[in-house]
Amino acid sequence: MNYSIRQMTTDDINDIIIGEEKIFGESLGYDMLYSELTLNPYAYYFVLEIDSKINGYIGTWIDPDHAEIVNFYIDEKYQGLGFGSMMLEFFIELCDSCNVPNISLEVREHNLKAQSLYKKYGFEFSHKREKYYKDSEDALVLIKKMR
C-alpha cells in the first residue's frame, strides 16, 4: 500500500464530493470547495492518496491568530489504520511551524470516534453549538492550545 498527503487541487474536487457524501451524507459542494482553493488565501486543503486514489482529506483555514479545521474525513475502509492520526499530525505540525496559537473545530456530538481522535491530540471541549448541523444535531467546539 502506497500513501501520501499532498495539497488538494481543483481536479480533486469531484472525488472529495463523492467521499464527503459517502461519509457525511452531504458535501460542502463544488462551488464552496473551488472558491476555497482558488480565492481564500487562508485555506489549506490536503488530500490523502492511497494507491493513487483519494481516500480522505482535511480542509483548514490558517491565519496568524488561529487555525480551524473546516472538514476532515478518512474513507471508512481506511479508518482505524492510523491515517486519521497521520493527517491530523500533519496539520498540527503545519500549524506549529506557522506559530499558530490555537486550533479549533466542530465535531458532531455523537461522533465519538472523531472526538476520541481529537482528544488524543490535545483538543479540549470549549462549548456546544446547538442544532448546528442540518439534521439539528449539536456540534461540540474543541480547541487545541498550541502555545
C-alpha positions as CSV (number, residue, x, y, z in Angstrom):
1,M,0.0,0.0,0.0
2,N,1.4,3.4,-1.1
3,Y,0.1,6.5,0.5
4,S,0.9,10.2,0.7
5,I,-0.5,13.5,1.8
6,R,-0.5,16.2,-0.9
7,Q,-2.0,19.6,-1.5
8,M,-5.5,19.4,-2.9
9,T,-6.2,20.8,-6.4
10,T,-9.3,21.7,-8.2
11,D,-9.0,18.5,-10.1
12,D,-9.7,16.6,-6.8
13,I,-13.0,18.3,-6.1
14,N,-15.3,15.8,-7.6
15,D,-13.6,12.9,-5.7
16,I,-13.8,14.9,-2.5
17,I,-17.5,15.5,-3.0
18,I,-18.1,11.8,-3.5
19,G,-16.1,11.0,-0.4
20,E,-17.9,13.6,1.7
21,E,-21.3,12.4,0.6
22,K,-20.4,8.8,1.5
23,I,-19.1,9.8,4.9
24,F,-21.3,12.7,5.9
25,G,-24.4,12.2,3.7
26,E,-23.7,15.7,2.2
27,S,-20.9,17.7,0.8
28,L,-19.6,21.3,1.1
29,G,-20.2,21.4,-2.7
30,Y,-18.2,22.1,-5.7
31,D,-18.6,25.9,-5.6
32,M,-17.5,26.1,-2.0
33,L,-14.5,23.9,-2.5
34,Y,-13.5,25.6,-5.7
35,S,-13.6,29.1,-4.1
36,E,-11.7,27.8,-1.0
37,L,-8.9,26.5,-3.3
38,T,-8.8,29.5,-5.7
39,L,-9.9,32.6,-3.7
40,N,-9.3,32.1,0.0
41,P,-5.7,33.0,1.0
42,Y,-6.2,31.3,4.4
43,A,-7.4,28.0,3.0
44,Y,-5.1,25.0,3.2
45,Y,-6.6,21.7,1.9
46,F,-4.8,18.4,1.7
47,V,-5.8,15.0,0.4
48,L,-4.8,11.5,1.5
49,E,-3.9,9.4,-1.5
50,I,-3.7,5.6,-1.0
51,D,-2.6,3.6,-4.1
52,S,-3.2,6.7,-6.3
53,K,-6.8,7.1,-5.1
54,I,-8.1,9.9,-2.9
55,N,-9.4,8.3,0.4
56,G,-9.6,11.3,2.7
57,Y,-8.9,15.0,3.1
58,I,-8.5,17.8,5.6
59,G,-9.7,21.3,4.8
60,T,-8.4,24.0,7.0
61,W,-8.0,27.8,7.5
62,I,-4.8,29.2,8.9
63,D,-4.2,32.8,9.8
64,P,-1.7,34.3,12.2
65,D,-4.1,34.3,15.1
66,H,-5.9,31.0,14.7
67,A,-6.4,27.8,12.7
68,E,-9.6,25.9,12.1
69,I,-10.4,22.5,10.7
70,V,-13.3,23.1,8.3
71,N,-13.8,19.5,7.2
72,F,-11.9,16.2,7.7
73,Y,-12.6,12.6,6.7
74,I,-11.0,9.3,6.1
75,D,-12.8,6.8,3.9
76,E,-14.4,4.1,6.1
77,K,-12.3,1.4,4.5
78,Y,-9.2,3.0,6.0
79,Q,-10.5,4.2,9.3
80,G,-8.7,2.7,12.3
81,L,-5.5,2.2,10.5
82,G,-3.7,5.4,11.6
83,F,-4.4,7.5,8.6
84,G,-6.6,10.0,10.6
85,S,-3.8,10.4,13.1
86,M,-1.3,10.9,10.3
87,M,-3.4,13.6,8.7
88,L,-4.1,15.3,12.0
89,E,-0.4,15.2,13.0
90,F,0.5,16.7,9.6
91,F,-1.9,19.6,10.1
92,I,-0.8,20.2,13.7
93,E,2.9,20.3,12.6
94,L,2.0,22.8,9.9
95,C,0.2,25.0,12.5
96,D,3.2,24.7,14.8
97,S,5.6,25.8,12.0
98,C,3.3,28.8,11.4
99,N,3.3,29.7,15.1
100,V,-0.5,29.5,15.3
101,P,-1.6,29.8,19.0
102,N,-4.6,27.5,18.7
103,I,-6.7,25.3,16.5
104,S,-10.5,24.8,16.7
105,L,-13.0,22.6,15.1
106,E,-16.6,21.4,15.3
107,V,-17.5,17.8,15.7
108,R,-20.9,16.1,15.9
109,E,-21.9,15.4,19.4
110,H,-22.5,11.7,18.6
111,N,-19.3,11.2,16.6
112,L,-17.4,9.5,19.5
113,K,-14.7,8.0,17.2
114,A,-13.7,11.5,15.9
115,Q,-13.9,13.0,19.4
116,S,-11.6,10.3,20.7
117,L,-9.0,11.1,17.9
118,Y,-9.1,14.8,18.7
119,K,-8.8,14.3,22.4
120,K,-5.8,12.1,21.8
121,Y,-4.1,15.1,20.2
122,G,-4.9,17.5,23.0
123,F,-8.2,19.1,21.8
124,E,-10.4,20.1,24.7
125,F,-14.1,20.9,24.8
126,S,-14.9,24.6,24.6
127,H,-18.6,24.9,24.1
128,K,-21.6,23.4,22.3
129,R,-23.4,24.8,19.3
130,E,-27.0,23.6,19.5
131,K,-28.7,22.3,16.4
132,Y,-25.6,23.2,14.3
133,Y,-26.0,20.6,11.6
134,K,-28.7,20.4,9.0
135,D,-30.2,17.4,10.8
136,S,-30.3,19.5,14.0
137,E,-27.5,17.6,15.8
138,D,-25.4,19.6,18.1
139,A,-21.8,20.4,17.4
140,L,-19.1,20.4,20.1
141,V,-16.4,23.0,19.6
142,L,-13.0,21.7,20.5
143,I,-9.8,23.7,20.8
144,K,-6.2,22.8,21.0
145,K,-3.9,25.4,22.5
146,M,-0.5,25.3,20.7
147,R,1.3,27.9,22.8
